[in-house]
Amino acid sequence: MTRFLAALVAAFAALSAHASALGPDGEPGRVHPGKFTWFELATEDPVAARAFYGTVFGWRFRDVPGTPTPYEIIEGKAGKVGGLFRRARPAGAPVGARWFGLISVANPAATADYVRAHGGEVIQPPSKVTGRGTHAVFRDPQGAVFGVLAASDGDPPDDPVIDGEVFWMDLFTTAPGDASRFYSGLAGYQAIEARTESGRSRWLLSTEDVARAGIVALPPGRNGPGWLPYVLVEDVGDTMKRARAAGGKVLVEPRADLLDRNLAVIADPLGGAIGIVNWVTRVEAKR
């Protein structure tokens, strides 16, 4: 197990005995299968992370008292976004931060059985956390790490996303077609193959007639498979300026073939990659 995964498992275990509300702001009894409902940032420098994301997205951070391992809740304008915890940088690792998303499922134990039976790996078996629900951590057959969550307070509603909230998730992987079949069986997604504006194939994953995530081919020369969250912003250019001023970098500059220059990928000072997108401008421009 890598140090990132060991830190993730330790952080989740530290939450197990705590009674705070450590999950999403949900609707009791409501489940949206396949919806990404919670996002974790593992970082070697929580102080630097708070300064960066507070400046770039206006996020606030709230300590969870009494946990054996320090853990913080990330909050945006509309409520909780996810959590933040410290992990040491693995020896030789190029980055000291990493994002991680959890998918809503009704039965994490059944999901674990599915992962084992279809070539994935169970990193942390399903475990119940008071104030959150039951979560588990897996690795898919191509190597991408993800989690699942059956939230005790229900899933957030499918309301329109506002600036500062996670708007989308993309899986970059070596075998998009195989990945689409794996995740379709895991969370009940309907997988639709489409074409990007540059002519490349991508898959859209949807449940309840709502698009939840995408799958695209991993570009040559990039690191291994992984999920990338995108935050909705009012202006991509302004957000990039704030990111650079706060010590971050721009990994992918806006391009005409990426939502008409309304999408980019930035990294925090520790290398944690996260996408930014202005979907409203993009949609209005097409009307």
C-alpha positions in Angstrom: 0.0 0.0 0.0 1.4 3.4 -0.9 1.9 6.1 1.8 -1.0 8.1 0.3 -3.4 5.2 0.7 -2.0 4.3 4.2 -2.6 7.9 5.2 -6.1 7.9 3.8 -7.0 4.7 5.6 -5.5 6.1 8.9 -7.4 9.3 8.5 -10.7 7.5 7.9 -10.0 5.2 10.8 -9.4 8.2 13.0 -12.9 9.5 12.2 -14.6 6.2 13.2 -15.0 7.1 16.8 -16.1 10.7 16.3 -19.6 11.9 16.5 -19.5 15.1 14.4 -21.2 15.5 11.1 -18.4 14.4 8.8 -20.4 13.7 5.7 -22.1 15.7 3.0 -25.1 18.1 3.6 -27.7 15.6 2.4 -31.4 14.9 2.4 -32.3 12.1 4.9 -33.2 9.0 3.0 -32.2 10.3 -0.4 -29.7 8.4 -2.4 -28.3 9.4 -5.8 -26.4 6.4 -7.0 -23.2 7.3 -8.9 -23.1 10.9 -7.6 -19.8 12.1 -6.2 -20.8 13.5 -2.8 -17.5 14.0 -0.9 -13.9 15.0 -1.7 -10.8 14.5 0.4 -7.5 16.4 0.1 -4.5 14.6 1.5 -1.6 17.1 1.8 1.8 17.3 3.5 1.1 20.9 4.5 -2.4 21.7 5.6 -1.5 25.3 6.5 -0.3 25.9 2.9 -3.4 24.2 1.5 -5.8 26.3 3.6 -4.0 29.5 2.4 -4.1 28.4 -1.3 -7.7 27.1 -1.5 -9.0 29.9 0.6 -7.5 32.5 -1.7 -8.4 30.7 -5.0 -11.9 29.4 -4.2 -12.9 31.3 -1.0 -13.1 28.0 0.9 -13.2 27.9 4.7 -11.7 25.2 6.9 -13.1 24.0 10.2 -11.2 21.7 12.6 -12.8 18.5 13.8 -11.9 18.4 17.5 -11.0 15.2 19.3 -9.8 13.0 16.4 -6.6 11.1 16.8 -5.4 12.3 13.4 -6.1 16.0 12.7 -8.9 16.4 10.2 -10.6 19.5 8.8 -13.9 20.1 7.0 -13.8 22.1 3.8 -16.7 24.5 3.4 -17.8 26.6 0.4 -20.6 29.1 0.0 -23.3 26.4 -0.1 -21.9 24.2 2.6 -19.5 21.3 3.0 -17.2 20.3 0.1 -15.2 17.6 1.8 -12.3 17.1 4.1 -8.6 17.7 4.5 -6.0 15.7 6.4 -2.2 15.6 6.6 0.0 12.9 5.0 3.7 12.7 4.6 5.1 12.9 1.0 6.1 9.4 -0.1 9.8 9.0 -0.8 10.6 10.1 -4.3 7.1 11.4 -5.0 6.9 14.5 -7.2 3.9 16.0 -5.4 2.9 16.3 -1.8 -0.9 16.6 -2.2 -3.6 14.6 -3.8 -7.4 14.8 -4.3 -9.7 11.8 -3.8 -13.5 11.5 -4.5 -16.2 9.3 -3.0 -19.2 7.9 -5.1 -22.6 7.4 -3.6 -23.7 3.8 -3.4 -26.5 2.2 -1.5 -24.5 -0.8 -0.3 -20.7 -0.5 0.1 -20.4 -4.2 1.1 -22.0 -5.3 -2.1 -19.8 -2.8 -4.0 -16.7 -4.3 -2.3 -17.8 -7.8 -3.6 -18.2 -6.3 -7.1 -14.8 -4.7 -7.1 -13.1 -8.0 -6.0 -15.0 -10.0 -8.6 -14.1 -7.6 -11.5 -10.4 -7.2 -11.1 -10.2 -4.3 -8.6 -8.7 -4.1 -5.2 -10.3 -3.3 -1.8 -7.9 -1.0 0.0 -10.1 -0.3 3.0 -13.1 -2.5 3.6 -16.5 -0.9 4.3 -16.5 0.8 7.7 -19.1 2.8 9.5 -18.3 6.3 10.7 -20.7 8.0 13.1 -21.9 11.2 11.5 -20.9 10.2 8.0 -22.2 6.7 7.1 -20.4 3.7 5.6 -17.4 4.3 3.3 -14.8 2.2 1.6 -11.7 2.7 -0.6 -10.9 0.8 -3.8 -8.5 0.7 -6.7 -10.1 0.0 -10.1 -8.5 -2.6 -12.5 -6.5 0.1 -14.3 -5.1 1.5 -11.0 -7.2 4.6 -10.2 -8.1 5.0 -6.6 -11.7 6.0 -5.5 -14.0 5.6 -2.6 -17.7 5.0 -2.1 -20.0 6.4 0.6 -23.5 5.5 1.8 -24.1 8.7 3.7 -26.0 8.4 6.9 -27.8 11.8 6.3 -28.5 11.1 2.7 -27.0 12.5 -0.5 -27.0 16.2 -1.4 -29.8 17.2 -3.8 -29.2 17.5 -7.5 -29.5 21.3 -7.3 -27.6 23.6 -9.7 -23.9 23.8 -8.7 -22.7 27.3 -7.6 -19.2 28.8 -7.9 -16.8 27.1 -5.5 -18.4 23.7 -5.6 -17.1 20.6 -7.3 -18.9 20.5 -10.7 -17.5 17.5 -12.4 -15.2 14.5 -12.2 -13.1 13.0 -15.0 -11.3 9.7 -14.9 -8.1 9.7 -16.9 -7.2 6.0 -17.6 -5.3 3.7 -20.0 -8.4 1.8 -21.1 -11.5 4.1 -21.1 -13.8 1.5 -22.6 -12.9 -1.1 -20.0 -13.3 1.5 -17.3 -16.7 2.5 -18.5 -17.9 -1.1 -18.2 -16.4 -1.5 -14.7 -18.0 1.6 -13.3 -21.3 1.0 -15.0 -21.6 -2.2 -13.1 -20.3 -0.7 -9.9 -22.7 2.3 -9.6 -25.4 1.6 -12.2 -24.1 4.2 -14.6 -25.4 4.5 -18.1 -22.2 4.9 -20.2 -22.4 6.8 -23.4 -19.5 7.1 -25.8 -19.1 10.6 -27.3 -16.5 12.8 -29.0 -14.6 15.7 -27.6 -14.2 18.9 -29.5 -10.8 17.7 -30.5 -12.3 14.5 -32.0 -11.1 12.1 -29.2 -13.4 9.5 -27.7 -14.8 10.0 -24.2 -17.4 8.3 -22.1 -20.1 10.1 -20.1 -21.4 8.4 -17.0 -25.0 9.2 -15.9 -27.6 8.1 -13.4 -31.2 9.3 -13.0 -30.7 11.2 -16.3 -28.0 13.3 -14.8 -24.4 13.3 -16.1 -22.1 12.5 -13.2 -18.6 12.1 -14.6 -16.5 11.4 -17.6 -13.8 9.0 -18.7 -11.0 9.9 -21.1 -7.8 8.4 -22.3 -4.7 9.1 -20.3 -2.5 11.4 -22.3 0.9 9.9 -23.3 3.7 10.5 -20.8 1.4 11.4 -17.9 1.3 9.7 -14.5 -0.9 6.7 -13.9 -4.7 6.6 -14.0 -6.7 8.8 -11.6 -9.8 10.9 -11.0 -9.7 14.7 -11.4 -12.3 17.0 -9.8 -13.3 20.3 -11.4 -14.5 23.3 -9.4 -17.0 25.7 -11.0 -15.6 29.2 -11.2 -16.9 32.5 -12.4 -13.9 33.3 -14.5 -11.2 30.8 -15.5 -8.6 33.5 -16.2 -9.1 35.3 -12.9 -8.9 32.0 -11.0 -5.6 31.1 -12.7 -4.2 34.5 -11.7 -5.2 33.9 -8.1 -3.7 30.4 -8.2 -0.4 31.7 -9.5 -0.3 34.5 -7.0 -1.0 32.0 -4.2 2.0 29.9 -5.2 0.3 27.4 -7.5 0.8 26.5 -11.1 -1.3 26.1 -14.2 -0.9 22.5 -15.5 -3.3 22.8 -18.5 -3.8 26.2 -20.0 -7.2 27.1 -21.6 -7.6 26.1 -25.2 -10.2 26.5 -27.9 -10.8 22.7 -27.9 -11.4 22.7 -24.1 -14.9 24.2 -23.6 -14.0 27.3 -25.7 -11.2 28.2 -23.3 -13.4 27.9 -20.3 -11.5 25.0 -18.7 -8.0 24.7 -17.2 -6.2 22.5 -14.6 -4.2 24.1 -11.8 -2.1 22.7 -9.0 -1.7 23.9 -5.4 1.8 24.6 -4.1 2.2 21.0 -3.1 1.2 19.7 -6.5 -2.4 18.7 -5.8 -4.1 18.9 -9.2 -7.6 20.2 -9.6 -9.6 21.4 -12.6 -11.5 24.7 -12.9 -14.4 25.3 -15.3 -16.8 28.1 -16.2 -19.7 26.1 -17.5 -22.3 29.0 -17.4 -20.3 31.1 -19.9 -19.8 28.1 -22.1 -23.5 27.2 -22.2 -24.7 30.8 -22.6 -22.3 31.4 -25.5 -23.9 28.5 -27.4 -27.5 29.8 -27.1 
